[in-house]
Amino acid sequence: MPRKKRNARDNSADASSAAISDARLIARLLAMLLVKGMVLGEQADTLVRTGLTPTEIALMLGTTPESVRQQAYVWRKERRSARTTRNN
């Protein structure tokens, strides 16, 4: 069976998809630089606040999405507790 010729629309869709993929890679690398040296809970909380999903964060940090959610929650809770202790 002969191959179907690709039209210009297919090529532009491929280029657009590649550009989005490149942009996501750059965003992930910048996010990793942002949280370098932080503890896991602080990393998770910071990355969640930047708008990344727990699944994306888990892939970057080498953990599970549920772990990311839990770590972000614990970090926020500890931070709130520290703030209220200082204010009293």
Sine and cosine of phi, psi and omega as CSV:
sin_phi,cos_phi,sin_psi,cos_psi,sin_omega,cos_omega
0.00,0.00,0.79,-0.61,-0.01,-1.00
-0.94,0.35,0.51,-0.86,0.03,-1.00
-0.95,0.30,0.59,-0.81,0.05,-1.00
-0.97,0.23,0.74,-0.67,0.02,-1.00
-0.95,0.33,0.62,-0.78,0.03,-1.00
-1.00,0.05,0.65,-0.76,0.04,-1.00
-0.99,-0.14,0.06,-1.00,-0.06,-1.00
-0.89,0.46,-0.54,0.84,-0.01,-1.00
-0.91,0.42,-0.67,0.75,0.04,-1.00
-0.89,0.47,-0.66,0.75,0.01,-1.00
-0.91,0.41,-0.64,0.77,0.00,-1.00
-0.94,0.33,-0.55,0.83,0.05,-1.00
-0.92,0.40,-0.65,0.76,0.05,-1.00
-0.90,0.44,-0.67,0.74,0.00,-1.00
-0.91,0.41,-0.66,0.75,0.02,-1.00
-0.90,0.43,-0.68,0.74,0.02,-1.00
-0.90,0.44,-0.65,0.76,0.03,-1.00
-0.91,0.41,-0.63,0.77,0.01,-1.00
-0.91,0.41,-0.65,0.76,0.03,-1.00
-0.91,0.42,-0.67,0.74,0.03,-1.00
-0.88,0.47,-0.68,0.73,0.04,-1.00
-0.90,0.44,-0.67,0.75,0.01,-1.00
-0.90,0.44,-0.64,0.77,0.04,-1.00
-0.91,0.41,-0.63,0.77,0.04,-1.00
-0.89,0.46,-0.71,0.70,0.02,-1.00
-0.89,0.46,-0.67,0.74,0.02,-1.00
-0.88,0.47,-0.67,0.74,0.02,-1.00
-0.90,0.44,-0.67,0.75,0.01,-1.00
-0.90,0.43,-0.66,0.75,0.05,-1.00
-0.90,0.43,-0.62,0.79,0.04,-1.00
-0.90,0.44,-0.65,0.76,0.03,-1.00
-0.90,0.43,-0.62,0.78,0.07,-1.00
-0.91,0.42,-0.61,0.79,0.00,-1.00
-0.86,0.51,-0.63,0.78,-0.12,-0.99
-0.97,-0.24,0.14,0.99,-0.01,-1.00
-0.85,0.53,0.76,-0.65,0.04,-1.00
1.00,0.04,-0.07,1.00,0.03,-1.00
-1.00,0.04,0.39,-0.92,0.11,-0.99
-0.96,0.30,0.33,-0.95,-0.11,-0.99
-0.82,0.57,-0.70,0.72,-0.01,-1.00
-0.89,0.47,-0.67,0.74,0.02,-1.00
-0.93,0.37,-0.63,0.78,0.06,-1.00
-0.87,0.50,-0.76,0.65,-0.04,-1.00
-0.87,0.50,-0.74,0.68,-0.02,-1.00
-0.89,0.46,-0.70,0.72,-0.01,-1.00
-0.89,0.45,-0.71,0.71,-0.03,-1.00
-0.94,0.35,-0.57,0.82,0.08,-1.00
-0.89,0.46,-0.68,0.74,-0.01,-1.00
-0.93,0.36,-0.34,0.94,0.06,-1.00
-0.99,0.16,-0.14,0.99,0.06,-1.00
0.97,-0.25,0.02,1.00,0.05,-1.00
-0.97,0.24,0.50,-0.86,0.02,-1.00
-0.99,0.16,0.41,-0.91,0.06,-1.00
-0.83,0.56,-0.54,0.84,0.03,-1.00
-0.92,0.40,-0.70,0.71,0.03,-1.00
-0.89,0.45,-0.67,0.75,0.00,-1.00
-0.91,0.42,-0.68,0.73,0.00,-1.00
-0.87,0.50,-0.65,0.76,0.04,-1.00
-0.89,0.45,-0.64,0.77,-0.01,-1.00
-0.94,0.35,-0.64,0.77,-0.09,-1.00
-1.00,-0.04,-0.10,0.99,0.02,-1.00
0.96,0.30,0.65,0.76,-0.01,-1.00
-0.65,-0.76,-0.21,-0.98,-0.01,-1.00
-0.98,-0.18,0.40,-0.92,0.04,-1.00
-0.86,0.50,-0.61,0.79,0.01,-1.00
-0.91,0.42,-0.61,0.79,0.05,-1.00
-0.90,0.44,-0.63,0.77,0.03,-1.00
-0.89,0.46,-0.74,0.67,0.01,-1.00
-0.85,0.52,-0.71,0.70,-0.03,-1.00
-0.91,0.42,-0.72,0.69,-0.01,-1.00
-0.89,0.46,-0.66,0.75,0.03,-1.00
-0.90,0.44,-0.66,0.76,0.02,-1.00
-0.89,0.45,-0.74,0.67,-0.03,-1.00
-0.88,0.47,-0.68,0.73,0.00,-1.00
-0.89,0.46,-0.71,0.71,0.02,-1.00
-0.89,0.46,-0.65,0.76,0.00,-1.00
-0.89,0.45,-0.69,0.72,0.02,-1.00
-0.90,0.44,-0.66,0.75,-0.01,-1.00
-0.91,0.42,-0.67,0.74,0.05,-1.00
-0.89,0.46,-0.68,0.74,-0.01,-1.00
-0.89,0.46,-0.66,0.75,0.02,-1.00
-0.91,0.42,-0.62,0.78,0.01,-1.00
-0.92,0.40,-0.70,0.72,-0.03,-1.00
-0.94,0.34,-0.51,0.86,0.04,-1.00
-0.93,0.37,-0.66,0.75,0.03,-1.00
-0.91,0.41,-0.59,0.81,-0.06,-1.00
-0.97,0.24,-0.33,0.94,-0.03,-1.00
-1.00,0.04,0.00,0.00,0.00,0.00
